[in-house]
Amino acid sequence: MEINKLDNPTWHSLNETHKDFAVEFDGIKFYHPDYCPFGGFLNSDKTATGIGEYASLTNNFFVVGDQPNNNDTVRLNNELVCNQMVLDTQIDLEIKERIVELQTAIHKADLFNLVNLVQPGYFKNKTSDLGNYFGIYKDDKLVAVTGERMKMDAYTELSAIVTHPDFTGKGYAKQLIKFASDKIFDEQKIPYLHVANTNIGAIKLYEKLGFQTRREISFWNFITK
């Protein structure tokens, strides 16, 4: 497998499995902003114009990987440094909860609301169309989710690993990660994820499940001026 493609996951996802979600501007590719505010590139000398054009579609977005050049239509707001973690083998864990694939309009509304409650700003109206999303309901309330975001031919990113604040500590995230990652392995792909390098609790959880940090990778956040 071409492990080095993980050094530039957005670019390769938009050239492979997710090519139909791509918008391209002069050598830099982005997800259409209705789906995911992420972009990637190969040549930083050609990014400034494209970033400016994408900024006409959305006022807040990320470029993943090396730092790109930008013009004066946007400003660099933040560098989010993440651990990129890869799972090589299936997780040895019993699934005790009923896990639902979130496919209906009601499911997707519940998913959108829960993720934006806990992790606002990343999950867009059509993000759930990028992959499979799974959840746990309690008393008709969606309390925990996990799903798939960036996808390449050989790798699928686990994302939106979210539990409602009133339902943490019950092991829901572990079971959802196990369930979702098994589905990825069934497709003969490798699961991976990104987690802020300051989120020590989450990193320790992922390590206990078998994820290993491959590298640090930056998400460069740009906003329009």
C-alpha positions in Angstrom: 0.0 0.0 0.0 1.1 3.5 -0.7 1.5 4.6 2.9 3.0 8.0 1.9 -0.4 9.0 0.5 -1.4 9.6 4.2 1.1 12.5 4.2 -1.4 14.3 1.9 -4.7 12.7 2.7 -7.1 15.4 1.3 -5.4 15.6 -2.1 -5.3 11.9 -2.5 -8.9 11.4 -1.3 -10.0 14.0 -3.9 -8.1 12.2 -6.6 -9.4 8.8 -5.7 -12.6 7.7 -3.9 -13.9 11.2 -3.4 -13.0 12.7 -6.8 -16.7 13.5 -7.4 -16.7 15.9 -4.4 -13.7 17.9 -5.6 -13.5 21.5 -6.8 -10.1 22.5 -8.2 -8.6 25.9 -8.6 -5.2 26.2 -10.3 -3.5 23.1 -8.7 -5.2 23.0 -5.3 -8.2 20.7 -4.7 -10.9 21.2 -2.1 -14.0 19.4 -1.1 -17.1 21.3 -2.1 -17.8 23.4 1.1 -21.2 21.8 1.5 -19.4 18.5 2.3 -16.2 19.3 4.0 -14.1 22.5 4.3 -10.7 20.8 3.6 -8.2 21.2 0.8 -4.9 19.7 -0.3 -2.2 20.4 -2.9 1.1 19.2 -4.4 2.9 22.4 -5.2 2.7 25.3 -2.7 3.8 27.8 -5.4 0.4 27.4 -7.0 -1.9 27.6 -4.0 -2.4 31.3 -3.4 -4.8 31.9 -6.3 -6.8 28.8 -5.6 -7.2 29.6 -1.9 -8.5 33.0 -2.8 -11.0 31.5 -5.2 -12.2 28.9 -2.7 -12.6 31.7 -0.2 -15.4 33.1 -2.4 -17.4 29.9 -1.6 -16.8 29.7 2.1 -15.3 32.1 4.7 -13.7 29.5 7.0 -11.7 26.4 5.8 -8.6 24.3 6.2 -5.7 23.1 4.1 -4.2 19.8 5.3 -0.5 19.0 5.2 2.3 21.4 4.3 1.7 25.1 4.8 0.4 26.7 1.6 1.0 30.1 0.2 -2.0 32.5 0.3 -2.9 35.9 -1.0 -4.3 38.9 0.9 -8.0 37.8 0.4 -7.6 35.5 3.4 -5.6 35.3 6.6 -4.1 32.4 8.4 -6.2 32.0 11.6 -4.7 29.0 13.2 -2.5 25.9 12.8 -4.2 22.9 14.3 -1.5 20.2 14.8 -2.9 16.7 14.9 -1.6 13.2 15.5 -2.4 11.1 12.5 -3.1 7.6 13.9 -3.4 4.3 12.0 -5.1 1.0 13.0 -3.3 -2.0 11.6 -5.4 -4.8 13.1 -9.0 -5.3 14.1 -10.0 -4.2 17.7 -10.6 -7.0 20.2 -13.7 -5.7 21.9 -17.2 -7.0 22.4 -20.0 -4.8 21.1 -22.9 -4.7 23.6 -24.9 -1.7 22.4 -27.3 -1.6 19.5 -25.6 0.4 16.8 -27.6 2.1 14.1 -26.5 3.1 10.6 -27.6 6.7 10.3 -29.3 6.8 6.9 -32.7 8.5 7.2 -33.3 12.3 7.1 -34.1 12.2 10.9 -30.9 10.2 11.6 -28.8 12.7 9.6 -30.4 15.7 11.4 -29.7 14.1 14.7 -26.1 13.5 13.6 -25.5 17.0 12.4 -26.9 18.5 15.6 -24.8 16.2 17.9 -21.5 16.7 16.1 -22.0 20.5 16.0 -22.9 20.5 19.7 -19.6 18.8 20.6 -17.2 19.8 17.8 -18.7 22.9 16.0 -17.4 24.1 12.7 -16.2 20.9 10.9 -19.4 19.0 10.1 -21.4 20.5 7.2 -24.9 19.8 5.8 -23.7 17.1 3.5 -20.7 15.7 5.4 -22.7 12.6 6.1 -22.8 11.8 2.4 -19.0 11.2 2.3 -19.2 7.8 4.0 -21.0 5.6 6.5 -22.1 7.0 9.9 -23.1 5.0 12.9 -24.8 5.9 16.2 -26.2 4.8 19.5 -29.6 6.0 20.6 -30.9 6.0 24.2 -34.6 6.8 24.8 -34.8 8.0 21.1 -31.9 10.4 21.6 -28.7 10.1 19.6 -26.0 10.1 22.2 -22.8 8.9 20.4 -21.6 8.7 16.8 -18.7 7.7 14.6 -18.3 7.8 10.9 -16.1 8.1 7.8 -14.8 11.3 6.2 -11.8 11.4 3.8 -11.5 8.2 1.7 -8.8 7.0 -0.6 -8.6 3.7 -2.4 -6.6 2.1 0.4 -7.5 4.2 3.5 -10.6 5.5 5.1 -10.6 8.2 7.8 -12.6 7.7 10.9 -14.2 11.0 12.0 -16.9 12.6 14.1 -16.1 10.4 17.1 -18.5 12.2 19.4 -20.4 11.5 22.5 -23.0 13.8 24.1 -21.5 15.3 27.2 -24.3 13.7 29.4 -23.4 10.2 28.2 -19.6 10.1 28.4 -17.7 7.4 30.3 -20.0 4.5 29.2 -17.7 3.0 26.5 -19.9 4.1 23.6 -17.0 5.6 21.6 -15.0 2.4 21.8 -17.8 0.3 20.5 -18.6 2.6 17.7 -14.9 2.8 16.7 -14.8 -1.0 16.7 -17.9 -1.3 14.6 -16.9 1.4 12.1 -13.3 0.2 11.7 -14.5 -3.4 11.2 -16.5 -2.2 8.3 -13.5 -0.5 6.8 -11.4 -3.6 7.2 -14.2 -5.6 5.5 -13.6 -3.3 2.5 -9.9 -4.3 2.5 -9.0 -0.8 3.6 -7.0 0.6 6.6 -8.7 2.9 9.1 -6.9 6.1 10.3 -7.9 9.2 12.1 -6.7 12.7 13.1 -6.8 14.0 16.7 -5.5 17.3 18.1 -2.1 16.6 19.6 -3.3 18.4 22.8 -6.2 16.0 23.3 -4.2 13.6 25.5 -7.3 11.7 26.7 -8.5 10.8 23.2 -5.0 9.9 22.1 -4.7 7.5 25.1 -8.1 5.9 24.2 -7.1 5.4 20.6 -3.8 3.9 21.7 -5.6 1.4 23.9 -7.7 0.3 21.0 -4.5 -0.3 18.9 -4.1 2.9 16.9 -0.5 4.0 16.5 0.7 7.6 15.8 2.2 7.7 12.3 3.1 11.4 12.2 1.9 14.9 13.2 0.1 16.7 10.4 -1.2 20.3 10.3 -4.6 21.6 9.5 -4.1 25.2 8.4 -7.2 27.3 9.1 -7.9 30.2 6.8 -10.7 32.8 7.1 -11.7 35.6 4.8 -10.7 39.1 5.7 
